[in-house]
Every structure is written in C-alpha cells, then in structure tokens.
Amino acid sequence: MIGGVLLAMLMIMTVSRAAFVDTTENPGNTWTAGALELTDNKNGTALFTVADMAPGHTGDNCIEVTKSGVDADIVLSGTATNTALGSFMTLSVTRYPGATCTGTSADVYSGTLAGFPTGITDSWDTTVDGNLNSYYFEWTFPQDATNGLQNATAGASFLWTATSN
C-alpha cells in the first residue's frame, strides 16, 4: 500500500509541474589569429648609393612604409657603420602621414650619420597615425670636409619594426 501511495504522489507531482521550457545556444565560436605585415616602396633596396661625394654635396630620398593586418606600433631604428666619415656627415629624418613626404611632419632625427641611434628613434601607432607613413631622409657632406676624408666610406641600415598592440 505504501508503494501505491508513493506511485500516486509521483504521478501527481509529474503532472502538476510547469511545462514551459526554453533554451538558447551560441554555437560555432571560433578564433583566428591575425597577421601583421610591414612593407616599403623601396622593396629592400638602399635609399642611397653615392659615389664620388665631394664637400658640399647633399642628397635626399622619401620612403613609404605601409603596415597591413592587425594594429601595431611601428618603430624606426638604425645602425651606422664606418663612422669616421659618418661623424662628419649630417642626417635628418622626418616622418609624414600618408604616401608623400609633404604636409604635417614629425621630426625623427637630426644629427650626424654616425650618431643615428641603434635604439628606438621614432614610433607611430597605426590606430592614430594610419597604416601608411612616409619618411624623408636628407644627408649633407659639409663644405669644410678635410683632405683626410678622401676615399673614406660610411654606411647605414634603417630598420622598421612592427609590434602588434
């Protein structure tokens, strides 16, 4: 008899409970890492190859640096070699927004070629400054260069590094 009572109670409880049921689902979640690419319009070639430089000579060049992919901070650094001549040469570097070396600018460096820092000299945030900036490089071999600099050489490498933020 107790079994019958329990069975009856169970049937009453099953029949009397609420019948509303609802669910929601958010299926198919995926994650894919982005990519980061840094290019320039010189395609890895030198900005300057100057022979037979004489006192008073100057030169300039503009390079466009483009970032694609995820947001990043772009940093310019450099390394000068054969600094005896580079100690006499001056170098200035200016950054411009966009594809041409015109408009509003940011001074990056002004000093000797030999003094160009191996550490960070310029940084731009692509979320603020866009994905394309141009750099204007201008060098000068001073008019008062001495005979001791004949046949001397100087070199430099410029490196842009993108780090996602």
C-alpha positions in Angstrom: 0.0 0.0 0.0 2.9 2.4 0.7 4.2 1.7 -2.8 0.8 2.6 -4.3 0.7 5.9 -2.3 4.2 6.8 -3.5 3.3 6.0 -7.1 0.3 8.2 -6.9 2.3 11.0 -5.3 4.9 10.7 -8.1 2.2 10.9 -10.8 0.6 13.9 -9.2 4.0 15.7 -9.0 4.9 14.9 -12.6 1.5 16.1 -13.9 1.4 19.3 -11.7 4.9 20.7 -12.5 5.3 23.6 -15.1 5.6 22.5 -18.7 7.3 25.7 -20.0 10.9 25.0 -21.2 13.2 27.2 -23.3 16.9 27.2 -24.2 19.3 29.4 -26.1 22.5 28.5 -27.8 25.5 30.3 -29.3 27.2 27.7 -31.4 30.2 27.7 -33.7 32.5 30.1 -31.8 36.0 30.2 -33.5 39.1 32.3 -33.0 41.7 33.1 -35.7 45.0 35.0 -35.0 45.5 38.0 -37.3 48.6 38.7 -39.4 51.0 41.6 -39.4 53.0 42.7 -42.5 55.3 45.7 -42.9 56.4 46.7 -46.4 58.1 49.7 -48.1 58.1 51.1 -51.6 61.8 50.6 -52.0 61.4 46.8 -51.8 64.5 46.2 -49.6 66.9 48.3 -51.7 69.2 51.1 -50.4 67.9 54.6 -50.1 71.3 56.0 -51.0 74.2 54.7 -53.1 76.5 57.7 -53.6 79.9 57.6 -55.2 82.5 60.4 -55.7 80.9 62.5 -52.9 82.6 65.9 -52.6 82.4 68.6 -49.9 79.1 70.4 -50.0 77.1 67.5 -51.6 73.7 66.7 -50.3 71.0 64.1 -51.1 67.6 63.2 -50.1 65.0 60.4 -50.6 61.5 59.5 -49.5 60.4 56.1 -48.5 56.8 54.9 -47.8 56.3 52.4 -45.0 53.0 50.5 -45.0 51.5 48.3 -42.3 48.8 45.8 -43.1 46.9 43.5 -40.7 46.4 43.9 -37.0 47.0 47.2 -35.2 50.7 47.8 -34.4 53.3 50.3 -33.2 55.9 50.9 -35.9 59.4 51.7 -34.7 62.4 53.0 -36.7 66.0 52.3 -35.6 69.3 52.4 -37.4 72.9 51.2 -37.5 75.7 53.3 -38.9 79.0 51.7 -40.0 82.4 53.2 -40.8 81.7 56.1 -38.6 84.8 58.1 -39.4 83.1 59.6 -42.4 79.7 59.3 -40.8 80.9 61.6 -38.0 81.2 64.4 -40.5 78.0 63.8 -42.4 74.7 65.2 -41.2 71.4 63.3 -41.5 67.9 64.4 -40.8 64.8 62.2 -40.9 61.2 63.4 -40.9 58.0 61.4 -40.8 54.9 62.4 -42.8 51.4 60.9 -42.7 50.4 59.3 -46.0 52.1 58.4 -49.2 54.2 61.5 -49.9 56.8 63.4 -47.9 54.6 66.5 -47.7 52.2 68.0 -45.2 52.3 68.0 -41.4 55.5 66.3 -40.2 57.2 64.9 -37.1 60.9 65.4 -36.7 62.5 62.0 -36.1 66.3 62.7 -36.0 68.7 65.4 -36.7 72.5 64.9 -36.2 75.4 63.0 -37.6 75.1 59.8 -39.6 77.4 58.1 -37.1 75.1 59.3 -34.2 71.9 57.8 -35.6 70.6 55.7 -32.7 70.6 52.0 -32.7 67.7 52.1 -30.4 64.2 53.5 -31.0 64.2 56.8 -32.8 60.6 57.0 -33.9 57.3 55.2 -33.2 53.9 55.6 -34.7 50.7 54.0 -33.6 48.7 52.8 -36.6 45.4 53.4 -34.7 46.3 57.1 -34.5 48.6 57.7 -37.5 47.2 55.4 -40.1 48.7 52.4 -41.9 51.0 54.4 -44.2 53.7 56.9 -43.3 56.5 58.4 -45.4 60.0 59.1 -44.2 62.1 61.8 -45.7 65.9 61.3 -45.3 68.3 64.1 -46.1 72.1 64.0 -45.8 74.8 66.6 -46.2 78.6 66.2 -46.6 79.8 69.5 -45.2 81.6 72.1 -47.3 84.5 72.2 -44.8 85.4 68.5 -45.1 89.1 67.9 -44.8 91.5 66.1 -47.1 91.8 63.3 -44.6 88.3 62.2 -45.6 89.2 61.4 -49.2 88.2 57.8 -50.1 86.5 57.3 -46.7 83.3 55.4 -46.7 80.2 55.4 -44.5 77.2 53.1 -44.3 73.9 52.8 -42.6 71.0 50.4 -42.3 67.5 51.6 -41.4 65.0 49.2 -39.9 61.3 49.5 -39.2 59.8 47.0 -36.8 56.0 46.5 -36.3 54.8 45.2 -32.9 51.1 44.4 -32.5 49.3 46.2 -29.7 
